[in-house]
Amino acid sequence: MASSSPSSSCSSMEKINFRTKVLSRHLNHDPTGDKPFLQCSPCLSYTPPELSEPNSFFDVKLMRKLMDGHNIEDRDWLYNLIVQSKLFNPQEKGGKIFVLPDYNQSMEQQREMTMKRIEYLLDNGVFQGWLTRKGPEAELRKFAFLDVVGIFDHSLAIKIGVHFFLWGGAIQFFGTKRHHDKWLKDTEDYVVKGCFSMTELGHGSNVRGIETITTYDSNTREFIINTPCESAQKYWIGGAANHATHTIVFSQLNINGRNQGVHAFIAQIRDANGNICPNIRIADCGHKIGLNGVDNGRLWFDNVRIPRENLLNSVADVSPDGQYLSAIKDPDQRFAAFLAPLTSGRVTIAVSAIYQSKIGLAIAIRYSLTRRAFSVTPSGPEVLLLDYPSHQRRLLPLLAKTYAMSFGANYLKTLYVKRAPALIKTIHIVSSGFKAALTWHNMRTLQECREACGGQGMKTENRVGHLKGEYDVQSTFEGDNNVLMQQVSKALLAEYVAAKKRNKPFEGLGLEHMNKPSPVIPSQLTSTVMRSIDFEHDMLCLRERDLLNRFASEISQRQAQGESKEHAFVMSYQLAEDLGRAFSDRAIFQTFVDAETTVTDATLKSILGLLRSMYALVTLEEDSAFLRYGYLSVDNAAAVRKEVAKLCRELRPHALSLVSSFGIPDAFLSPIAFNWLETNSWSSAQR
């Protein structure tokens, strides 16, 4: 190897000496070299954010009432009931008691503990009236209790939801008086344990394509349910693996050689002693990335005979001599009538997603108000995480979105409990769009909160990281989110075509803005303009109307070129998904505005205005459609981005009050939301 020249060696030594001096000055915090070496900082201490943060600018209790929307006292009663029982695994950490499922338990242990908790809630009257009382008040109480249960444990909420909302709901909505009298009270009292067999190995979202076959034997007046192939096995059936005694079976109904489409039947799968019934085969779905307290199973039916009366016959019936009877002659309309009541699943999923976002944000923001990192001045104190603009930008827009979507979830619940035949279409479309939007938001929020908590976010006891695995399933069950967004767009297209064909104004689904001239957006955006409801509403409506026009035009062009309507729709999937999001964003914004207009308290109204503008402007910033189609100029897009940063600074002093307004008791959060130093101390480890 050739040796270096003397000048080269000299130059290298000069660089080394220079870097050594720079590093020495940096470590000494001394730019001149005259000051002493860096002194060790005193040990960190924990100060509760309630002592260090400004007093609340607004009434936290009033905000909580607005956010939860209903049954505040019922919620607090159930929170206290859970905290009082050792069944909910109370643990002392850092001087506080937390309740959290023990995820160190095996899958089998978690499942049995879920059932014990259900029995405890049953014995304490939690489920009283869930299926036997009628009216909006009874249903909202049920929703409130399910919200609280889900805040404790997703498995517990799903196990209860399958039993009451799916099994019980199917009997309520698909059944008639004979079914109600026989099954509802026993279901409410858990004499019968129900599950819901719709999904198959080969068919999930495409319910119409399921392969289970049911025929009728007029001699014995029985239906015969059969699993004809492996892809027809019922899959992911919550409750089937261990505990369920009965199930609702969705199956093709074949009468006299003619397929009448999908119908629902009641079948017993276990006796009262837990023994599997004849001609039923059950296998376990196994360990999952979450929800291991739910016993998901697989079911095969080997020519299982059930009484004729076990057909849920509110939509269609079969006479004793085997004649198919239905007032709805059109198979498509009949299928839609079968699926319409199932929106309760999407409603509860959407709502629970937002409560998990609240948990994640409450933990991450409280932690960021006590955890410090780096100093920005020589020998200065380390800076609180939430005082860094970058940390604010990570969490506070998600906080504003969670507020907006909480109002959306409350609207969805209200829409559902006041349902009537005229609202079935609206409920289907809104629940589809909101379920997708809110569950996607939850997964993004939990990921950001996990990262914002650093290594502490990896600990199961701190909840946020574990919740990601628990709630990932929400993106696909009760309808794949992408498919749901396409369903929304298909429904909007139908409204568009109908309005144009009748030459009448748009009516319903919030599409009345389509009847007005297209909004004109100012060429230059000021802060005042960007924070106005009119501008924010106009921008969201402009995107929705333009995408709907583009979508309708593309479908029409493809059909004109000889493509079928179905193929044209499939090939226009990008516009379809963009349009579904545009509809959901605009509808959620409207629920925020509606909630805001009910508020008379000036301070509450002021903070809501900041949150609403943050939600709207972040939506503008994040969706490239606003630039792609020219709704925003490049300069205006830059102005929006700056305004978002400004809103982050303005919301920062209110961060603690905003997460406190979620009303989630301390015991349902996690140790890093409080005294994380004491939680991780040596003395705590010895205990």
C-alpha positions in Angstrom: 0.0 0.0 0.0 1.3 3.4 -0.9 2.2 5.7 2.1 0.5 9.1 2.6 2.4 12.2 1.8 3.6 14.4 4.7 1.1 17.2 3.7 -1.8 14.7 3.7 -0.9 13.4 7.2 -0.6 17.0 8.5 -4.0 17.8 7.1 -5.6 14.7 8.7 -4.1 15.6 12.1 -5.4 19.1 11.9 -8.9 17.8 11.2 -8.7 15.4 14.2 -7.5 18.2 16.5 -10.2 20.5 15.3 -12.9 17.9 15.8 -11.5 17.1 19.3 -11.7 20.8 20.3 -15.3 21.1 19.0 -16.4 18.0 20.8 -14.7 19.2 24.0 -16.5 22.5 23.9 -19.8 20.8 23.2 -19.5 18.5 26.2 -18.4 21.5 28.4 -21.2 23.7 27.0 -18.4 26.3 26.6 -17.9 27.9 23.3 -14.7 29.7 24.5 -13.1 26.9 26.5 -12.9 29.1 29.7 -15.9 27.5 31.6 -15.8 24.3 33.8 -16.9 20.9 32.5 -20.6 20.0 32.2 -22.1 19.3 35.7 -24.4 16.3 36.3 -28.1 17.2 36.3 -30.0 16.5 39.5 -32.2 13.3 39.3 -35.5 13.7 37.5 -38.7 14.0 39.5 -42.3 13.6 38.6 -44.7 16.5 38.8 -48.4 15.7 38.0 -49.5 17.7 35.0 -52.5 18.9 37.0 -50.0 21.0 39.1 -47.7 22.1 36.2 -50.2 22.8 33.5 -52.5 25.9 33.3 -55.9 25.7 34.9 -58.6 24.5 32.5 -59.9 27.3 30.3 -63.2 25.5 29.9 -65.6 23.3 31.9 -64.2 19.8 31.6 -67.4 18.2 32.9 -69.5 20.1 30.4 -67.1 19.0 27.6 -67.3 15.4 28.8 -71.1 15.5 28.7 -70.9 16.7 25.1 -68.4 14.1 24.1 -70.0 11.0 25.7 -73.4 12.3 24.6 -75.6 10.2 26.9 -75.9 8.1 30.1 -73.0 9.7 32.0 -74.2 8.4 35.4 -74.7 4.8 34.0 -71.2 4.9 32.6 -69.7 6.0 36.0 -71.7 3.3 37.8 -70.2 0.6 35.6 -66.7 2.0 35.8 -67.0 1.7 39.6 -68.5 -1.8 39.4 -65.5 -3.0 37.4 -62.9 -1.4 39.7 -64.4 -3.0 42.8 -64.0 -6.6 41.6 -60.8 -8.7 41.7 -62.0 -10.4 38.5 -60.8 -7.4 36.6 -57.2 -7.9 37.7 -56.6 -4.7 39.8 -52.9 -3.9 40.0 -51.1 -1.3 42.1 -48.6 0.7 40.1 -46.9 3.9 41.2 -49.4 4.5 44.0 -52.5 4.0 41.8 -54.7 1.1 41.1 -55.1 0.0 37.4 -57.5 -2.6 36.0 -56.2 -4.5 32.9 -56.7 -8.0 31.7 -53.7 -10.3 32.5 -52.2 -11.0 29.1 -49.7 -13.3 30.6 -52.5 -15.8 30.9 -52.8 -18.6 28.3 -55.5 -18.3 25.6 -57.6 -20.8 27.4 -57.3 -18.9 30.7 -58.2 -15.6 29.0 -61.3 -17.2 27.5 -62.5 -18.6 30.8 -61.8 -15.3 32.6 -63.9 -13.5 29.9 -66.9 -15.7 30.8 -66.4 -15.2 34.5 -66.5 -11.4 34.0 -69.7 -11.8 31.9 -71.2 -13.8 34.8 -70.2 -11.0 37.2 -71.8 -8.3 35.1 -74.9 -10.5 34.6 -75.3 -11.0 38.4 -75.0 -7.3 38.9 -77.8 -6.4 36.5 -75.8 -4.9 33.8 -77.6 -6.7 31.0 -81.1 -6.2 32.3 -83.4 -5.1 29.5 -80.8 -5.4 26.8 -83.2 -7.5 24.7 -86.5 -7.2 26.5 -86.8 -3.4 26.8 -87.6 -1.3 23.7 -87.0 2.3 22.7 -84.1 4.7 22.2 -83.4 5.2 26.0 -83.0 1.4 26.5 -80.7 1.1 23.5 -78.6 4.1 24.4 -78.1 2.6 27.9 -76.9 -0.6 26.3 -74.5 1.3 24.0 -73.1 3.2 27.0 -72.4 0.0 29.0 -70.8 -1.5 25.9 -68.6 1.6 25.6 -67.3 1.1 29.2 -66.8 -2.6 28.8 -64.7 -2.0 25.7 -62.5 0.5 27.4 -61.6 -2.3 29.9 -61.1 -5.1 27.4 -61.9 -5.7 23.7 -62.4 -9.4 24.1 -65.1 -8.8 26.8 -66.9 -6.3 24.6 -66.8 -8.6 21.5 -68.0 -11.6 23.4 -70.9 -9.6 24.8 -71.5 -7.9 21.4 -71.7 -11.2 19.5 -74.2 -12.6 22.1 -76.5 -9.6 22.3 -76.1 -7.6 19.1 -75.5 -10.4 16.6 -77.2 -13.5 17.9 -79.8 -11.5 19.9 -80.2 -8.8 17.3 -80.8 -11.4 14.5 -83.6 -12.9 16.6 -85.1 -9.5 17.2 -84.9 -8.3 13.6 -85.1 -11.4 11.5 -87.4 -13.3 13.8 -91.1 -12.9 14.7 -93.1 -13.2 17.9 -92.6 -16.9 18.2 -88.9 -16.4 18.2 -89.0 -13.4 20.5 -91.1 -15.3 23.1 -88.9 -18.3 23.0 -85.4 -16.9 22.8 -85.0 -13.3 23.9 -85.4 -13.6 27.7 -83.3 -16.7 27.8 -80.6 -14.9 25.8 -80.7 -11.9 28.1 -80.2 -14.2 31.1 -77.5 -16.3 29.4 -79.6 -19.5 29.7 -78.8 -19.7 26.0 -75.4 -18.6 24.8 -75.5 -17.5 21.2 -73.1 -17.0 18.3 -73.5 -15.8 14.7 -72.4 -18.0 11.8 -72.2 -15.9 8.7 -68.5 -15.7 7.6 -67.1 -18.8 5.8 -63.6 -19.8 4.9 -64.3 -19.0 1.3 -66.6 -15.9 1.7 -66.4 -12.9 4.0 -67.6 -9.6 2.7 -69.4 -11.3 -0.1 -72.3 -12.7 2.0 -74.4 -13.4 -1.1 -71.8 -16.0 -2.2 -71.8 -18.2 0.9 -71.9 -21.9 0.2 -73.7 -23.5 3.1 -76.9 -25.1 1.8 -80.2 -25.6 3.6 -83.1 -27.7 2.1 -86.6 -28.5 3.4 -88.1 -31.9 4.2 -91.8 -31.6 4.0 -92.4 -35.1 5.4 -90.8 -34.3 8.7 -91.3 -30.5 8.5 -87.6 -29.9 9.1 -84.8 -27.9 7.5 -81.6 -29.7 6.7 -78.4 -27.7 7.0 -75.3 -28.9 5.2 -71.6 -27.8 4.7 -71.0 -29.1 1.2 -67.3 -28.3 0.9 -64.3 -27.1 3.0 -64.7 -23.5 1.8 -68.2 -23.5 3.2 -67.1 -24.1 6.8 -68.2 -21.3 9.1 -65.1 -19.4 10.2 -64.1 -16.9 12.9 -67.4 -17.6 14.7 -67.0 -15.8 18.1 -68.1 -18.0 20.9 -68.3 -21.2 18.9 -65.0 -22.8 20.0 -65.9 -23.2 23.7 -69.1 -21.6 25.1 -72.0 -21.1 22.6 -75.0 -23.4 22.8 -76.8 -22.0 19.7 -76.0 -20.2 16.5 -77.6 -18.2 13.8 -76.7 -20.0 10.5 -76.7 -18.0 7.3 -77.3 -20.3 4.4 -78.5 -20.5 0.9 -82.1 -21.8 1.0 -82.9 -24.3 -1.7 -86.6 -25.1 -2.1 -87.8 -27.6 -4.7 -84.6 -27.3 -6.6 -84.6 -23.5 -6.7 -82.2 -21.3 -4.8 -84.1 -18.6 -2.9 -80.9 -16.8 -1.6 -79.4 -16.3 1.8 -81.7 -16.9 4.9 -81.1 -17.2 8.6 -81.8 -20.2 10.8 -81.4 -21.1 14.5 -79.4 -24.3 15.2 -78.3 -25.8 18.5 -74.6 -26.7 18.5 -74.1 -27.8 22.2 -76.4 -29.2 24.9 -76.8 -27.6 28.4 -73.7 -29.6 29.6 -71.5 -28.3 26.9 -71.4 -31.4 24.8 -71.3 -30.9 21.0 -74.6 -31.9 19.3 -74.8 -34.7 16.8 -73.7 -33.9 13.2 -72.0 -30.8 14.3 -68.2 -30.5 14.0 -66.3 -27.7 15.8 -62.6 -26.7 15.6 -60.7 -23.8 17.2 -59.4 -20.9 15.1 -56.4 -20.8 17.3 -54.2 -18.0 18.8 -54.6 -14.6 17.3 -52.7 -11.2 17.3 -55.5 -9.9 19.6 -58.9 -10.9 21.1 -57.6 -14.1 22.6 -60.3 -13.8 25.3 -62.8 -14.6 22.5 -63.2 -18.3 21.5 -63.4 -18.0 17.8 -64.3 -21.3 16.2 -65.0 -23.1 12.9 -68.3 -25.0 12.3 -69.3 -27.8 9.9 -72.9 -29.0 9.6 -73.4 -32.6 8.4 -77.1 -32.6 7.4 -78.2 -31.1 10.6 -82.0 -31.2 11.0 -83.8 -28.3 12.7 -87.5 -27.6 13.2 -89.3 -25.6 10.5 -90.0 -22.9 13.2 -86.2 -22.2 13.4 -86.3 -20.3 10.2 -86.2 -16.6 11.1 -89.2 -15.5 9.1 -89.7 -11.8 9.2 -88.7 -11.5 5.6 -89.6 -14.9 4.1 -91.2 -18.2 5.3 -91.7 -21.7 4.2 -95.1 -23.3 4.7 -95.5 -26.7 6.3 -95.9 -28.3 2.8 -92.8 -26.7 1.5 -94.0 -23.6 -0.3 -91.7 -20.5 -0.3 -93.5 -17.4 0.9 -92.3 -13.8 0.8 -93.9 -10.4 0.4 -90.7 -9.2 -1.2 -90.5 -10.8 -4.6 -87.3 -9.2 -5.9 -84.3 -11.3 -4.7 -82.0 -8.2 -4.4 -84.5 -6.3 -2.3 -85.0 -9.4 -0.1 -81.3 -9.8 0.4 -81.0 -6.1 1.3 -83.8 -6.6 3.8 -81.9 -9.4 5.5 -78.7 -7.4 5.8 -80.3 -4.1 6.9 -80.5 -4.9 10.6 -76.8 -5.9 10.8 -75.7 -2.2 10.9 -75.6 -2.4 14.7 -72.3 -4.2 14.3 -70.8 -1.4 12.3 -72.2 1.1 14.7 -70.6 -0.5 17.8 -67.3 -1.0 16.0 -67.1 2.6 14.9 -67.9 3.9 18.4 -65.4 1.5 20.2 -62.6 2.6 17.8 -63.0 6.2 18.9 -62.9 5.2 22.6 -59.6 3.4 22.0 -58.2 6.5 20.3 -59.2 8.4 23.4 -57.3 5.9 25.6 -54.2 6.2 23.4 -54.2 10.0 23.3 -54.9 10.4 27.0 -52.0 8.2 27.8 -49.5 9.6 25.3 -50.4 13.3 26.0 -50.3 12.8 29.8 -46.9 11.2 29.4 -45.7 14.0 27.1 -46.6 16.5 29.8 -44.3 14.9 32.4 -41.5 13.4 30.3 -38.6 15.6 29.2 -35.8 15.2 26.6 -32.9 17.4 25.7 -32.3 21.0 26.6 -32.3 23.8 24.0 -30.0 26.2 26.0 -26.6 25.6 27.7 -27.2 24.0 31.1 -30.9 24.7 30.7 -33.6 22.2 31.8 -34.7 19.5 29.5 -37.8 20.3 27.6 -41.2 18.6 28.0 -42.1 16.4 25.0 -45.3 18.3 24.3 -43.4 21.6 24.2 -41.6 20.5 21.1 -43.6 21.7 18.0 -42.9 18.4 16.3 -44.5 16.4 19.1 -47.5 18.7 19.1 -47.8 18.1 15.3 -47.8 14.4 15.9 -50.6 14.3 18.6 -52.8 17.4 18.5 -54.2 17.0 15.0 -55.1 13.4 16.0 -56.7 14.8 19.1 -58.9 17.2 17.0 -59.8 14.4 14.7 -60.8 12.2 17.6 -63.1 15.0 18.9 -64.7 15.3 15.4 -65.1 11.6 15.0 -66.6 11.3 18.6 -69.4 13.6 17.4 -69.7 11.5 14.3 -70.0 8.4 16.5 -72.7 10.0 18.7 -74.7 11.0 15.6 -74.4 7.4 14.3 -75.8 6.0 17.5 -78.6 8.4 17.5 -79.4 7.6 13.9 -79.5 3.9 14.7 -81.7 4.0 17.8 -84.2 6.2 16.0 -84.2 4.0 13.0 -87.3 3.7 10.8 -87.9 2.2 7.3 -87.2 5.5 5.7 -83.8 5.7 7.4 -82.5 2.2 6.5 -80.6 3.4 3.4 -79.1 6.4 5.3 -78.0 4.2 8.2 -76.4 1.7 5.9 -74.4 4.3 4.0 -73.4 6.4 7.0 -72.4 3.4 9.2 -70.3 2.0 6.3 -68.4 5.2 5.8 -68.0 6.0 9.5 -66.9 2.5 10.4 -64.1 2.6 7.8 -63.1 6.2 8.6 -63.1 5.8 12.4 -61.3 2.4 12.5 -58.6 3.6 10.1 -58.2 6.7 12.3 -57.9 4.5 15.4 -55.1 2.4 14.0 -53.2 5.4 12.9 -53.7 7.1 16.2 -52.6 4.1 18.3 -49.4 3.7 16.2 -48.5 7.4 16.6 -49.2 7.3 20.3 -47.1 4.1 20.7 -44.2 5.9 19.0 -44.8 9.1 21.0 -44.4 7.0 24.2 -41.0 5.7 23.1 -39.9 2.4 24.7 -42.6 2.7 27.4 -45.1 2.3 24.6 -43.8 -1.3 24.1 -44.9 -2.4 27.6 -48.2 -4.3 27.6 -49.1 -2.7 31.0 -49.0 0.7 29.2 -51.8 -0.4 26.9 -51.2 1.6 23.7 -49.0 -1.0 21.9 -51.2 -3.9 22.9 -54.3 -2.1 21.8 -52.9 -2.0 18.2 -53.1 -5.8 18.0 -56.4 -5.9 19.8 -58.1 -3.5 17.4 -56.4 -4.3 14.1 -59.3 -6.6 13.3 -61.7 -3.7 13.1 -60.4 -2.8 9.7 -61.8 -6.0 8.2 -64.6 -7.5 10.3 -68.2 -6.5 9.8 -67.0 -5.4 6.3 -63.5 -4.8 4.9 -63.0 -1.0 5.0 -62.1 -0.6 1.4 -65.1 -2.6 0.3 -67.3 -0.4 2.6 -66.0 2.8 1.1 -66.8 1.4 -2.4 -70.3 0.6 -1.2 -70.7 4.2 -0.1 -69.6 5.5 -3.5 -71.9 3.1 -5.3 -74.8 4.4 -3.1 -73.8 8.0 -3.9 -73.7 7.2 -7.6 -77.2 5.8 -7.4 -78.4 9.1 -5.8 -76.6 11.0 -8.5 -78.2 9.0 -11.4 -81.6 9.2 -9.8 -81.4 13.0 -9.3 -80.3 13.6 -12.9 -82.9 11.2 -14.3 -85.8 12.8 -12.4 -84.3 16.2 -12.9 -85.0 16.9 -9.3 -82.8 18.3 -6.5 -80.6 16.1 -4.4 -82.2 15.2 -1.1 -80.7 13.4 1.9 -77.3 12.1 2.9 -76.1 15.7 3.2 -75.9 16.0 -0.6 -78.1 19.1 -0.7 -74.9 21.1 -1.4 -75.0 19.6 -4.8 -78.0 21.7 -5.7 -76.1 24.9 -5.2 -73.4 26.5 -7.4 -69.9 25.2 -6.9 -68.1 27.0 -4.1 -65.6 29.7 -5.1 -62.3 29.4 -3.1 -60.4 32.7 -2.5 -57.1 33.0 -4.4 -55.3 33.8 -1.1 -56.2 32.3 2.2 -55.9 34.3 5.5 -56.1 32.8 8.9 -59.6 34.3 9.4 -60.8 32.7 6.2 -59.3 29.3 7.0 -60.9 29.2 10.4 -64.4 30.0 9.2 -67.0 27.3 9.1 -68.1 28.5 5.6 -64.7 28.0 4.1 -64.1 24.7 5.7 -67.5 23.4 4.7 -67.1 24.7 1.1 -63.7 23.0 0.7 -65.1 19.6 1.9 -68.2 19.9 -0.3 -66.2 21.0 -3.3 -64.0 17.9 -3.1 -67.1 15.6 -2.6 -69.1 17.1 -5.5 -66.2 17.1 -7.9 -65.3 13.5 -7.1 -68.9 12.4 -7.5 -69.1 14.1 -10.8 -65.8 12.6 -11.9 -66.9 9.1 -10.7 -70.2 9.3 -12.5 -68.5 10.5 -15.7 -65.9 7.8 -15.6 -68.5 5.1 -15.1 -70.6 6.5 -17.9 -67.7 6.6 -20.3 -66.7 3.1 -19.6 -70.3 1.9 -20.1 -70.4 3.8 -23.4 -67.3 1.9 -24.5 -69.1 -1.4 -23.9 -68.1 -2.3 -20.3 -70.8 -3.6 -18.0 -71.8 -1.4 -15.1 -70.2 -3.8 -12.6 -66.9 -3.9 -14.5 -66.9 -0.2 -14.9 -67.3 0.2 -11.2 -64.5 -2.2 -10.4 -62.1 -0.4 -12.7 -63.0 2.9 -11.2 -61.9 1.8 -7.7 -59.5 4.7 -7.1 -62.2 7.4 -7.5 -64.7 5.2 -5.6 -62.5 5.0 -2.5 -61.6 8.7 -2.7 -65.3 9.6 -3.0 -66.1 7.4 0.0 -63.6 9.2 2.2 -64.7 12.6 0.9 -68.3 11.8 1.9 -67.3 10.5 5.3 -65.0 13.5 6.0 -67.7 16.0 5.1 -70.4 14.1 7.0 -68.2 14.0 10.1 -67.4 17.7 9.8 -71.2 18.4 9.7 -71.7 16.4 12.9 -69.0 18.6 14.6 -70.7 21.8 13.4 -74.1 20.5 14.6 -72.6 19.7 18.0 -70.9 23.1 18.2 -74.2 25.0 17.5 -75.8 23.3 20.5 -73.2 24.9 22.9 -74.0 28.2 24.6 -70.9 28.3 26.9 -68.5 30.8 25.3 -65.3 29.2 26.5 -66.4 25.8 25.3 -67.5 27.2 22.0 -64.1 28.8 21.6 -62.1 25.7 22.1 -64.4 23.7 19.9 -63.8 26.2 17.2 -60.1 25.5 17.4 -60.6 21.8 17.2 -63.1 22.0 14.4 -60.7 24.1 12.3 -57.8 21.7 13.1 -59.9 18.8 11.9 -60.9 20.5 8.7 -57.5 21.9 7.8 -55.6 18.7 8.6 -58.1 16.9 6.3 -57.2 19.4 3.6 -53.5 19.0 4.2 -53.5 15.2 4.2 -55.6 14.4 1.2 -53.6 14.9 -2.1 -56.9 15.2 -4.0 -57.0 18.9 -2.9 -53.8 19.5 -4.9 -54.4 16.8 -7.5 -57.6 18.3 -8.8 -56.8 21.9 -8.1 -59.1 22.6 -5.2 -56.1 24.2 -3.5 -53.3 26.1 -5.2 -49.7 25.3 -4.1 -49.5 28.6 -2.2 -52.8 27.9 -0.5 -51.8 24.4 0.5 -48.7 25.9 2.1 -50.9 28.4 3.9 -53.0 25.6 5.3 -49.9 23.8 6.5 -48.7 26.8 8.4 -52.2 27.3 9.9 -52.1 23.7 11.2 -48.8 24.4 13.0 -50.3 27.6 14.4 -53.4 25.7 15.7 -51.1 23.2 17.4 -49.5 26.0 19.4 -52.9 27.4 20.4 -54.2 24.0 21.4 -51.1 23.1 23.4 -52.1 24.8 26.7 -55.5 23.0 26.6 -54.1 19.5 25.9 -54.5 18.2 29.5 -58.0 19.5 29.8 -59.0 18.1 26.4 -57.9 14.5 27.3 -59.4 14.9 30.8 -62.7 15.7 29.1 -62.8 12.1 27.7 -64.0 11.1 31.2 -62.0 7.9 31.3 -61.1 7.1 35.0 -57.4 6.9 35.9 -57.7 3.1 36.6 -58.5 2.5 32.9 -55.5 4.3 31.6 -51.9 3.1 32.3 -48.9 3.7 34.7 -47.1 6.0 32.2 -50.0 8.4 32.2 -49.2 9.1 35.9 -46.1 8.6 38.1 -43.9 6.5 35.7 -40.8 7.1 37.9 -42.4 5.5 40.9 -43.9 2.7 38.8 -40.4 1.8 37.6 -38.6 2.3 40.9 -36.6 -0.5 42.6 -39.1 -0.6 45.5 -42.0 -1.1 43.1 -40.1 -3.9 41.4 -39.7 -5.6 44.8 -43.4 -5.4 45.4 
